[in-house]
Amino acid sequence: MSNHLTDKEIDYYVSGLSSGKDARRFREHISSCPQCAKITETLASVISEEPASAVPGKHVRETVMQQWHTINNLEPDKKPAGR
């Protein structure tokens, strides 16, 4: 793949919404593209239930997700009960 992945492709992959074929193509790309791999790793750690130690805290996750939705013109998910 000669071009970088789009924000939407990264979002779908990290969210588990990519088809098998797209997910395979995605994994092949990030194995040879440090820039896309870093973006994917960062987003995955921010939205995971168990954030990586590099992520300072819940407030950072919420802020990043709000910005991610704003940048991609998405409606933010409603906050689940108990969180």
C-alpha positions in Angstrom: 0.0 0.0 0.0 1.6 3.3 -1.0 -0.7 5.7 0.8 -1.3 6.1 4.5 -4.5 4.7 6.0 -7.4 7.2 6.5 -8.7 8.2 9.9 -11.9 6.3 9.1 -9.9 3.1 8.3 -8.0 3.3 11.5 -11.2 4.0 13.5 -12.9 1.0 11.9 -10.0 -1.3 12.6 -9.5 -0.2 16.2 -13.2 -0.5 16.8 -13.3 -4.0 15.4 -15.6 -3.0 12.5 -13.3 -3.9 9.6 -14.1 -6.8 7.4 -11.7 -9.8 7.4 -10.2 -8.7 4.1 -9.8 -5.0 5.2 -8.4 -6.0 8.6 -5.8 -8.2 6.9 -4.9 -5.4 4.5 -4.7 -3.0 7.4 -2.3 -5.3 9.4 -0.1 -5.7 6.4 0.1 -1.9 6.0 0.9 -1.1 9.6 3.6 -3.8 9.7 5.5 -1.7 7.2 4.4 1.9 8.1 5.6 3.2 11.4 3.5 6.3 11.1 0.1 4.5 10.7 1.2 1.9 13.3 1.8 4.7 15.9 -1.5 6.3 15.2 -3.3 3.0 15.5 -1.4 2.1 18.7 -2.2 5.5 20.3 -5.9 5.4 19.4 -6.3 1.7 20.5 -4.7 2.5 23.9 -6.9 5.6 24.4 -10.2 3.8 23.7 -9.4 0.6 25.4 -10.9 -0.4 28.7 -7.5 -0.9 30.2 -5.4 2.1 29.0 -1.7 1.7 28.5 0.4 3.2 31.2 1.4 6.0 28.8 -2.1 7.4 28.9 -2.4 9.6 32.0 -6.0 9.0 32.9 -9.8 8.8 32.2 -10.0 12.5 31.6 -7.5 12.3 28.8 -9.4 9.4 27.2 -12.6 11.4 27.3 -10.9 14.6 25.9 -9.2 12.6 23.1 -12.4 10.8 22.1 -14.3 14.1 22.1 -11.7 15.6 19.8 -11.6 12.5 17.6 -15.4 12.7 17.1 -15.2 16.4 16.4 -12.4 16.0 13.8 -14.3 13.1 12.1 -17.7 14.8 12.3 -19.1 12.0 14.4 -21.7 12.2 17.1 -20.1 11.1 20.4 -21.5 8.1 22.1 -23.5 8.6 25.2 -21.6 7.9 28.3 -22.5 4.4 29.6 -24.1 4.2 33.0 -21.7 3.5 35.8 -18.6 5.1 34.2 
